[in-house]
Each structure stands twice: as C-alpha cells, then as structure tokens.
Amino acid sequence: MNRLTLRFKDPALEKQYEQSQFEMYRTKSNYYFLTIFLVICVLQFISEWLYCSLETGLAWKLINIVLIAFTLIFLCKYPQFGKEAIFFENLILISSKLQHLYSHMGHDDDKITDLITLTDLEYHLHILQVFDVGCFQIVLQSANNIFMEYFIGTRVNIFQIVNNILCASIKMIVMYFFKEWSRQQFTLFLKDQIWQQQLPNIIQKPFFKFTLENFTKQFRSILSNQIEMFPSYDPNFCEGCNLRSFLRFCIRDKKTLEQKLLDDYIHKEQIQGKNNEEVWYSNNLKHYSIRICNLNVERFKCLIILEEYKHKEKQSISNNLIKKQLLRSISSRSNHITNKFFKLGMYTIFSINNEQIGLVNMYILLKRLSTYYSFLDLKLLPIQGENYKSFLIKTYSKKIVSFMVCIFNIFIKIQTSKIKKIFLKIEILDWDTICIQTEGVDHKVFLEEYKMNLYLVQVEQQLLVFPVSDSLRFVFQSQKDKEPLEMKYLKNEY
C-alpha cells in the first residue's frame, strides 16, 4: 500500500477495495446525502423567493437543484460511478455556497448564516471519497472559503488564510488515519477469508468453526471439515444441526458442552486463560478427545477439533483376533477338554450376530465336530459315491457353525447311554441343497431341547429350508429363494 496516497499497489486489489466500500456503505450513504442536500437547496430556494425578494441568483440556485436531482437519478442507474459522483457533488456544494454568497452581498440581513448549513455537509463528502481525491476536495473547499472571505472582507486577511489552511490540514490528518484503518480492516478481512478457505488444508483433522447468534442464543456453523467423523454425525442432519447435536452429545459433570460454552461466554472473566484446551469425553462405547479454541474478540467464535476418537469398531477388530486365537487353540491337541469347550463357547458367542455369508463345506464341518466331540458315541456315515468337496453351500458361515455346535451340545444332554449310537448321514439333495439326517436319537426329547434353545429357533429361519420336524432332518440351502424347494421337500416327506 502506498503510504502517501493510501492506494494498494495491486490495481485489482484496489478495485476490489473500492467496490466493497461502495457496496457496504458509500453508495447508500450517498443516496441519503443527495436526498437531504436536495431538500436543503429547495428550502433555501423557497425561502429566498418568498421572504428575501431577491431575484439575483435564483436561476443559479435552480440550476444547482437540477444538477443534484440529476446526480441522484444517475447514481440510481449507474452506482459504479460513485467516486466520480461524489466529486461532482463537491463541486455543486461549492457552487451553492458561491451562489448564496453572491445573492446576499450588499444586503443587510442575516441570511449569510445559512452558509453554515452548507459547510456542515462538506466533511461528509470527504469521508465518502477515497483519500487522495478527498484531499483534493478539501483543497478546493479551502480555496473557495478563502475566495469568499476576500469578497466579504474586500481585503486579504492573512490570519483567515492560515486558519483555513490549518482546518484543511486537520481534516486531511483525521481522514488519513481513518482511511488507513479502513484499508487495514479490509486486508484483515481478506486474510480471514483466505484463512477460512485454507483451514481445511491446514487442519487435516475433523473440526467445526462456529459462532453464536445473539438473538436466538443458538450456535451456527461457519466452516467445517470431515464432520462425518464426529461420533454423533447423522447424514440426515444439516451442518448446523450436526454441530448442535455434537455439542449436546458431549456431556461432562452432568453438563453438555453446549451449555458449558454458553456459560463461559456469559462469564467472560472466567475464561481469559482458556483459549486452547483439550478435553476428553466418553459416551457409551465412544471415547474421544476434542480441542476447544476460543476465538472470541467482540463476538463469540469458536473452533472445535476432533483430536482422537476411539469407537467399538476397534473392539470388533480385537474380537476377530480373539476368534482366530480361539480357532488355533481349538484345533490344537490339548487334553484339557473343559478349557477347549469354554473357548468353543466363546467363539460361538462372538459369531451369533455375524451376518457374513461365505462358502461352507458341510461334510468337513461335520467331520471336525465329530472329531471334536469324540467322547460322544457318534458316527458320521461315509458318503456314497460323492466327493467330499461337493458338499458346499453359500450361507451364513459363522452362524451355521454356531448352529451345529448347539446341535452337538443337545446330543450331549440327551445321550444317557453309550449303548445307543448316534448316526449322522449327509447327502446332496440338489446342487445347492444339503441334508443331514439324524438317527439313534429320541426325537421328542431332542425337539424339546431344540425348542428351548431360542437361538436355534431364531436362526433356523435363515439357515434351514423348513423347520426341524420329527424326522430330525436338517436341510440347508444356499441363500436364495427357498420357497419352491421347501414345498418340494415337504411333499416328498409326506
């Protein structure tokens, strides 16, 4: 920025500044100025016409009125010429003062004091103008004042000239500092805009930048980044609603973060040293750390950064590791039967709600379970003319293991004597349908235990073609439309 003219060295930046200033207040203020200036000139014209009996200068004043009206209409249509219009208004004001002085010269009346009203309007035009052009306007006004002083006093008064120069200097100095401050505020505004645009690139973590509406006392989001990472995020909510939802989601000492921020803002003297603090919050299985940065100056402004977030998804990863460890332990050769059954039970619990679908070889599954439950008097009948690799179905791979484990546990409960052997026969009914037939088991006792197991009753709708009946046939099918095959097997059975 040029320190003498207070203009930005970049022409594009200077144009942007002038445009923003005229859009913000100059154009609107100038409309009011022209309207009031027009009313003042009209009233002075009527006053002189009615009470002064002065015909001299009335045409001049009428021309000034027409010029003011023309400028007002021109600005309404072409507001981009605001700077030029202000300079033209300054010339009209000088003309009005000269006309008023000319009209009352040689008359003993007090109408010369009306010049004070016109003089009061001068400084407003200087403030609206850019600095260098405003200084030129001040010089013109001072020269006009000296010229009028000469005509009134009919001689040159050096002291009046010095007074006019000093008054003009004061106006320029005050205007200089005001315009310098105005341009500094503009550059700060641009820097703040750039900062907001670059903030997501600078802060790679999820954050909310928000302010407080004074009237509604409601927080409003200004800028955000990766808000879907916040624990309370809801895709059906807007950005502001997600912000307020998160502030209410954070609870500590029976107080929400929303209420805490409001209380801190009301009691500003208590938070002077809390401009940057990190706080841990916990809600159910969600543990997260946020950084609260207070950006308060005159109005509330705050930045919340999600520093760290731990959720139960991490626990699910550890569950998978536990499952793998249990499987390795189950497949190992251990003589501790109780320990092995405990691990198998834990694995079954982990798999209860697992909806994963995959390929399962039912023959291999039965063979492994038969080996595992070797203490039972149970025999898996050999397959007839089939390759064991053909016993594949696409189903809920975790649930079917839990299902068969529960079936074998029922065998443990109902087998009272080893004299009666349990036989399991597996066969392929169709290319995607496998049947397991159970023999050597009291079907009434088995079905009673089976129906008491809520998990088996619930999951059989997903795994079996039709519910288990007295024949104790378990018909599994790949996941697709099972209705036609269900009707087919029911007809064959009956």
Secondary structure, DSSP 8 states (H G I E B T S, - for coil): --TTT---SSHHHHHHHHHHHIIIIIHHHHHHHHHHHHHHHHHHHHHIIIII---TTHHHHHHHHHHHHHHHHHHHH-GGGHHHHHHHHHHHHHHHHHHHHHHHTT--SSGGGGHHHHHHTHHHHHHHS-HHHHHHHHHHHHHHHHHHHHHHHSS--HHHHHHHHHHHHHHHHHHHHHHHHHHHHHHHHHHHHHHHHHHHHH--S-EEEEEEETTTTEEEEEEEE-GGGSTT--TTS-HHHHHHHHHHH-EETTEEHHHHHHHHHHTGGG-TT-SEEEEEEEETTEEEEEEEEE--SSS-EEEEEEEEEE-HHHHHHHHHHHHHHHHHHHHS--S-HHHHHHHHHHHHHHHTT---EEEEEHHHHHHHHHHHTTTS-EEE---SS--GGG-EEEEEHHHHHHHHHHHHHHHHHH---TTS-EEEEEEEEETTEEEEEEESS-HHHHHHHHHH-HHHHHHHHHHBSS---TT-EEEEE-SS--HHHHHHHHHHH-
